[in-house]
Amino acid sequence: MSGSAIAGRDPEYDRFGPWVLEISADDPPPPRFVPYLKRHEEPLVSIKVPRKIARRDATPGMDLYDYVVSLYEKDMVVLERDGDRVRERTIAYGDVKYVATCEELLRGNLHLGIPDSPYVLPYNTVSGDLMRRVVGLVRKRFRPAGGEKTASLPRVGELGELSFYFERLLRDEHAQDSGMRPLAAQADAALGDLETSSLRRAFLGVVDKRILESVHLSDGHDLWVIDRGQPYAYRWQTTYGRREVIIPLANISGVRWDDEPTEGATTSMLTVGTRAGDRSWVFTADNDSLAPYARWLDSLSLPTRRG
């Protein structure tokens, strides 16, 4: 290949793919965003998120990235491409009341819970490790300054029979010694098994609607819940989702428990409120970890309602 041919190559096009890239000397900011990168402070990390186009549809010189996100010590700056223009938003970590990641197959979203103005950043899950690093940086900085709530963690007994996926998750978390300890868990449960009426049990057994797994953990500072991204699924539905929600305890504005009749079977729904909205999870009413978990939430001196 001649030197002139090499000189004409477009490095950004050559490295383009569905993955999120950390901005560096090898992967500089996309040209469209460069005029907006005026801040002198060195970011903790800066990433660029590609457009949702196939590699075969990309061409050298075109706009290949939709977002540039830079995290600093006190806030983050999100640059979003809108045609030939770029929109800029600065988000103070203190305004983020919870952070969540939702992944299913190749689709991922980072949710920033901000009162009246939530933000969702899409990404491809092949970049999951880099996005978890971004979440980790936000998590270290979004607890309320001077108002952090801490709580002692209770001793927890058996969590019930969980899938290999969730058992491995708990083992890995324990091995990392992060301080996160399980507080409660909900295993997969068919609603038909919860029904006392034999006729209803037979009907629900045919429908085979089930509650999906979730695990609830805390390190005494944050509440961290991992689930399948939805509370229920039917027999014919294959679930590949994974959702993680992290809420600083100081950002929890209230807790509500509701008995929820679900097609004849009674379940209990936990709703955790924040100023940026509520998050809910479902348990079977006979879940052994439910009562200790409820007592622990009560110990946080939060407004609690029971339906």
C-alpha positions as CSV (number, residue, x, y, z in Angstrom):
1,M,0.0,0.0,0.0
2,S,1.4,3.4,-0.9
3,G,2.2,6.1,1.6
4,S,-0.4,8.4,0.1
5,A,-3.1,5.7,0.6
6,I,-2.2,5.3,4.2
7,A,-2.1,9.1,4.7
8,G,-5.7,9.2,3.4
9,R,-7.1,6.7,6.0
10,D,-9.6,7.9,8.5
11,P,-8.5,6.5,11.9
12,E,-11.9,7.2,13.5
13,Y,-13.7,5.2,10.8
14,D,-11.1,2.4,11.0
15,R,-11.8,1.9,14.7
16,F,-15.6,2.5,14.5
17,G,-17.9,-0.2,15.8
18,P,-20.9,-0.6,18.2
19,W,-18.7,-0.2,21.3
20,V,-18.3,2.8,23.5
21,L,-14.7,4.1,23.5
22,E,-12.8,5.9,26.1
23,I,-11.4,9.1,24.6
24,S,-7.6,9.0,24.4
25,A,-4.7,9.8,22.1
26,D,-5.7,6.7,20.1
27,D,-9.4,7.6,20.1
28,P,-9.7,11.4,20.1
29,P,-13.0,13.3,20.4
30,P,-15.1,13.2,17.3
31,P,-14.6,16.4,15.2
32,R,-18.3,17.4,15.6
33,F,-17.8,17.7,19.3
34,V,-14.4,19.3,19.5
35,P,-15.6,23.0,19.6
36,Y,-17.7,22.2,22.6
37,L,-14.8,20.7,24.7
38,K,-13.7,24.0,26.3
39,R,-13.2,22.9,29.9
40,H,-9.7,23.1,31.1
41,E,-10.2,20.6,34.0
42,E,-9.0,17.1,33.2
43,P,-11.9,14.7,33.2
44,L,-11.9,11.5,35.3
45,V,-13.0,9.7,32.2
46,S,-14.4,10.8,28.9
47,I,-16.3,8.5,26.5
48,K,-17.8,8.6,23.1
49,V,-21.0,6.7,22.2
50,P,-21.5,5.6,18.6
51,R,-24.5,6.0,16.4
52,K,-26.8,3.0,16.0
53,I,-25.7,2.1,12.5
54,A,-24.1,-1.0,11.1
55,R,-20.4,-0.9,10.3
56,R,-21.2,-1.5,6.6
57,D,-23.4,1.7,6.6
58,A,-20.6,3.9,8.0
59,T,-18.4,5.9,5.7
60,P,-15.1,7.9,6.3
61,G,-15.8,11.5,7.2
62,M,-19.4,11.0,8.4
63,D,-20.6,11.7,12.0
64,L,-20.1,8.4,13.7
65,Y,-20.8,9.3,17.3
66,D,-24.0,10.6,18.9
67,Y,-22.6,11.4,22.4
68,V,-19.5,12.5,24.3
69,V,-19.8,12.2,28.1
70,S,-17.1,13.6,30.4
71,L,-17.1,13.0,34.1
72,Y,-15.4,15.5,36.4
73,E,-15.0,15.6,40.1
74,K,-18.2,17.5,40.9
75,D,-20.3,17.1,37.7
76,M,-20.6,15.5,34.3
77,V,-21.0,17.1,30.9
78,V,-23.2,15.3,28.3
79,L,-22.8,16.4,24.7
80,E,-25.5,15.0,22.4
81,R,-25.4,15.3,18.6
82,D,-28.7,16.6,17.0
83,G,-28.1,16.6,13.3
84,D,-25.4,19.1,12.6
85,R,-25.8,20.7,16.0
86,V,-24.6,19.6,19.5
87,R,-26.7,20.0,22.7
88,E,-24.9,20.4,26.0
89,R,-26.1,19.4,29.4
90,T,-24.2,19.7,32.7
91,I,-25.4,17.3,35.5
92,A,-24.3,17.9,39.1
93,Y,-23.8,14.6,40.9
94,G,-25.9,15.9,43.8
95,D,-28.9,16.2,41.5
96,V,-28.8,12.4,40.7
97,K,-31.1,10.6,43.2
98,Y,-30.4,7.1,41.8
99,V,-28.5,5.5,38.9
100,A,-29.6,2.4,37.0
101,T,-28.4,0.3,34.2
102,C,-30.7,-1.8,32.1
103,E,-29.3,-4.4,29.7
104,E,-31.0,-6.9,27.4
105,L,-29.0,-8.8,24.8
106,L,-27.1,-6.0,22.9
107,R,-29.2,-3.1,24.1
108,G,-28.2,-1.1,27.2
109,N,-29.3,2.1,28.9
110,L,-27.8,4.2,31.7
111,H,-30.5,5.9,33.6
112,L,-29.8,9.0,35.8
113,G,-32.6,9.7,38.2
114,I,-32.9,13.5,38.2
115,P,-36.1,15.2,39.5
116,D,-38.3,16.4,36.6
117,S,-35.4,15.9,34.2
118,P,-34.2,12.2,34.0
119,Y,-31.5,11.3,31.5
120,V,-31.1,8.1,29.6
121,L,-27.9,7.3,27.7
122,P,-28.1,4.3,25.3
123,Y,-25.2,2.0,24.7
124,N,-24.3,-1.4,23.3
125,T,-23.7,-4.0,26.0
126,V,-20.4,-5.1,24.5
127,S,-19.2,-1.9,26.3
128,G,-20.7,-3.1,29.7
129,D,-17.4,-3.0,31.5
130,L,-16.7,0.6,30.6
131,M,-20.2,1.7,31.4
132,R,-19.9,0.0,34.8
133,R,-16.8,2.0,35.4
134,V,-18.7,5.2,34.6
135,V,-21.5,4.1,37.1
136,G,-18.8,3.5,39.7
137,L,-17.4,7.0,39.3
138,V,-20.9,8.5,39.6
139,R,-21.7,6.3,42.6
140,K,-18.7,7.5,44.6
141,R,-19.9,11.1,44.1
142,F,-23.7,11.3,44.2
143,R,-24.3,10.7,47.9
144,P,-25.6,13.9,49.5
145,A,-22.8,16.0,50.8
146,G,-23.0,16.3,54.6
147,G,-26.3,14.4,54.7
148,E,-25.2,10.8,54.0
149,K,-27.3,8.2,55.7
150,T,-25.6,5.1,57.1
151,A,-27.1,2.0,58.5
152,S,-25.9,-1.1,60.2
153,L,-26.5,-4.3,58.3
154,P,-28.5,-7.1,59.8
155,R,-27.6,-10.7,59.9
156,V,-29.4,-12.5,57.1
157,G,-30.3,-16.1,57.0
158,E,-31.2,-18.2,54.0
159,L,-32.1,-16.3,50.8
160,G,-33.9,-19.2,49.2
161,E,-33.0,-21.1,46.1
162,L,-31.6,-18.8,43.4
163,S,-30.4,-19.5,39.9
164,F,-26.8,-20.2,39.2
165,Y,-26.6,-16.7,37.6
166,F,-27.6,-14.9,40.9
167,E,-25.6,-17.3,43.1
168,R,-22.5,-16.6,41.1
169,L,-23.2,-12.9,41.3
170,L,-23.4,-13.0,45.1
171,R,-20.2,-15.1,45.3
172,D,-18.3,-12.7,43.1
173,E,-19.5,-9.7,45.1
174,H,-18.4,-11.5,48.3
175,A,-15.0,-12.2,46.8
176,Q,-14.5,-8.6,45.8
177,D,-15.0,-7.6,49.5
178,S,-17.0,-4.5,48.4
179,G,-18.9,-4.3,51.6
180,M,-22.2,-5.1,49.8
181,R,-24.2,-7.7,51.7
182,P,-27.4,-9.4,50.7
183,L,-30.5,-8.3,52.6
184,A,-33.2,-10.1,50.7
185,A,-33.8,-12.1,47.5
186,Q,-36.7,-13.3,45.5
187,A,-36.3,-16.5,43.5
188,D,-38.2,-17.4,40.3
189,A,-41.7,-18.5,41.5
190,A,-44.6,-19.7,39.5
191,L,-47.8,-17.9,40.5
192,G,-49.7,-21.2,40.3
193,D,-47.6,-22.5,43.2
194,L,-48.8,-19.6,45.4
195,E,-52.6,-20.2,44.8
196,T,-54.6,-22.1,47.4
197,S,-57.5,-22.9,45.2
198,S,-56.9,-26.0,43.2
199,L,-59.0,-24.7,40.2
200,R,-57.0,-21.4,40.1
201,R,-53.8,-23.3,40.6
202,A,-54.5,-25.4,37.6
203,F,-55.4,-22.4,35.5
204,L,-52.3,-20.5,36.5
205,G,-50.2,-23.6,35.9
206,V,-51.4,-23.6,32.3
207,V,-50.7,-19.9,31.9
208,D,-47.4,-20.3,33.8
209,K,-46.9,-16.7,34.8
210,R,-44.0,-16.3,37.2
211,I,-42.2,-13.8,39.3
212,L,-38.7,-13.2,38.2
213,E,-35.6,-13.1,40.4
214,S,-34.2,-10.1,42.3
215,V,-31.4,-9.6,44.9
216,H,-31.3,-6.7,47.3
217,L,-28.0,-5.6,48.8
218,S,-26.5,-2.8,50.8
219,D,-23.2,-1.6,52.2
220,G,-24.8,0.6,54.8
221,H,-24.6,3.6,52.4
222,D,-26.5,2.6,49.3
223,L,-29.3,0.2,48.4
224,W,-28.4,-1.9,45.3
225,V,-31.0,-4.1,43.6
226,I,-30.3,-6.4,40.7
227,D,-33.2,-8.0,38.8
228,R,-34.3,-9.2,35.4
229,G,-35.6,-5.8,34.2
230,Q,-39.2,-6.8,34.7
231,P,-41.2,-8.3,37.6
232,Y,-43.1,-11.0,35.7
233,A,-42.7,-13.3,32.6
234,Y,-44.8,-16.0,31.0
235,R,-43.6,-19.5,30.1
236,W,-43.2,-18.6,26.4
237,Q,-41.1,-15.5,27.2
238,T,-37.3,-15.9,27.3
239,T,-35.8,-13.3,29.6
240,Y,-32.3,-12.0,29.0
241,G,-32.6,-8.7,30.9
242,R,-30.4,-7.5,33.8
243,R,-31.2,-4.3,35.7
244,E,-29.2,-2.7,38.4
245,V,-30.5,0.1,40.5
246,I,-28.3,2.0,43.1
247,I,-30.0,4.4,45.5
248,P,-28.1,6.2,48.3
249,L,-30.0,5.6,51.5
250,A,-30.1,9.3,52.1
251,N,-32.0,9.8,48.8
252,I,-34.8,7.4,49.8
253,S,-37.9,9.6,50.6
254,G,-40.2,6.8,51.6
255,V,-41.1,3.1,51.5
256,R,-44.4,1.5,50.7
257,W,-45.5,-2.1,50.9
258,D,-48.6,-3.2,49.0
259,D,-50.3,-6.6,48.9
260,E,-50.9,-7.1,45.2
261,P,-53.5,-9.7,44.0
262,T,-51.9,-11.0,40.8
263,E,-54.3,-13.3,38.8
264,G,-55.4,-14.9,42.1
265,A,-52.1,-15.2,43.8
266,T,-51.1,-12.7,46.5
267,T,-47.7,-11.1,46.2
268,S,-46.1,-8.2,48.0
269,M,-44.8,-5.1,46.1
270,L,-42.0,-3.0,47.6
271,T,-41.9,0.6,46.3
272,V,-38.9,2.7,47.2
273,G,-39.5,6.4,46.6
274,T,-37.0,9.1,45.7
275,R,-37.5,12.7,44.6
276,A,-36.7,11.5,41.1
277,G,-39.5,8.9,41.1
278,D,-40.3,5.4,42.5
279,R,-38.7,2.0,41.9
280,S,-40.7,-1.2,42.7
281,W,-40.0,-4.9,43.1
282,V,-42.3,-7.9,43.7
283,F,-41.9,-10.7,46.3
284,T,-44.0,-13.7,47.1
285,A,-46.0,-13.1,50.3
286,D,-44.3,-16.1,52.0
287,N,-40.7,-15.0,51.2
288,D,-38.7,-15.7,54.4
289,S,-36.3,-12.7,53.8
290,L,-39.2,-10.2,53.5
291,A,-39.8,-9.5,57.3
292,P,-36.1,-8.9,58.2
293,Y,-35.7,-6.7,55.1
294,A,-38.8,-4.7,56.0
295,R,-37.5,-4.2,59.6
296,W,-34.2,-3.0,58.2
297,L,-35.9,-0.5,55.9
298,D,-38.0,0.6,58.9
299,S,-34.8,1.2,60.9
300,L,-33.8,3.9,58.4
301,S,-36.5,6.1,59.9
302,L,-38.2,6.5,56.6
303,P,-41.9,7.3,56.0
304,T,-43.4,3.8,55.5
305,R,-46.9,2.9,54.3
306,R,-48.5,-0.5,54.1
307,G,-51.3,-1.2,51.6
